Amino acid sequence: MLLVKRLEGFASQVINMIYEESQIGASRVDHMLVHFNKHGKGLAYLNELEIFAQARLRKSVKKGEALYRDDIVGYQEVRFEGVNVPEDHAVLVILSSGWRKLLYFDFGTMHPEVEKRNYDLWSLLGTLYNYLMFQEVLSLTDESWELLIHNGWFPFVGIGSKNFNSLMGCLREGLSGDEVLPAVHSDLSERLPEMLKTWETSEILEDHVPLLKSAIDRFKAEDWISCNSILYPRIEGILRALAKMTGSARYGQSELSSAPSKMAGDRFAQQSRILPHKFNDYLRDVYFKNFDPDDPKDISRHTVGHGVAPANSFNQKAATVGLLIIEQLVYHLPPKPKDGAVET
């Protein structure tokens, strides 16, 4: 209701300033940009701008090729083509995605002691647009997170929105979520060649690619014991590479779990679809999960490393999750130019 109240207040005020013959109903506002200086003079744009977004993708695309929501890892920036918003101007932005609305405003520069904004507006709008597009992931409740972690799942980018919604539906019905494993496994199998191409060009995976190729071969052959025996120790090796890149002098469980979030950085991280801080928790509580020496039950880095993981835990789910973990880790690295795309 606070969002609606602000939209009705700010948007309606701008609309009421337009000449009557050009007036547009509030329900027809697709996008709006307003910026003005300390004297209250500026510009307002309503449903007349071209919106461009730079996004990181989980596959390679060619110009003119169709791009779908699940292809997008995250938006890096959203901008209005050809429009410059001076850093010393107050700003108000409304963006839409279907029925969803995003409202951002910063009137801080109206304060006499504030000279200008101290951040990049377009980058901030990109992170906020992530929330608009991926609310089912970015607005998970504590109860939902508990269900995911307890059952060994995470909102991996590689799962896709349809499968993730099915996963959460199963978990909320008291099921394990493994009911969606066939669909997740099938989608992952189709994407493996593209994923491997990306991994072969990643600086942190360079030394790991030969073993990852072997793991993928065993994955395709449904040799789960061999696949998982390669993957779980190798994930720690990749985490060590990440920790080294962050300048860490220690390689304990805590440092390794937090290395991806440190690589991703903290700025606007709470609005990132890769969920760096939550992934930290997942690595700590699931991948590095402790075990009862007298009754080890689950597969984890520790049970595999100590040779006590039960044979039946080296299964299809563990292999699927292991590959999804590696894919998620790569997204914490700064994107290369070819990893981004401009979408109208």
Secondary structure, 3 states (H helix, E strand, C coil): CHHHHHHHHHHHHHHHCCCHHHCCCHHHCCCEEEEECCCCCEEEEECCCCEEEEEEECCCCCCCCCCCHHHEEEEEEEEECCCCCCCCCEEEEEEEECCEEEEEEECHHHCCCCCCCCCCHHHHHHHHHHHHHCHHHHCCCHHHHHHHHHCCCCCCHHHCHHHHHHHHHHHHCCCCCHHHHHHHHHHHHHHHHHHHHHHHCCCCCCCCHHHHHHHHHHHHCCCHHHHHHHHHHHHHHHHHHHHHHCCCCCCCHHHHHHHHHHHHCCCCHHHCCCCHHHHHHHHHHHHCCCCCCCCCCCCCHHHHHCCCCCHHHCCHHHHHHHHHHHHHHHCCCCCCHHHEEEEC
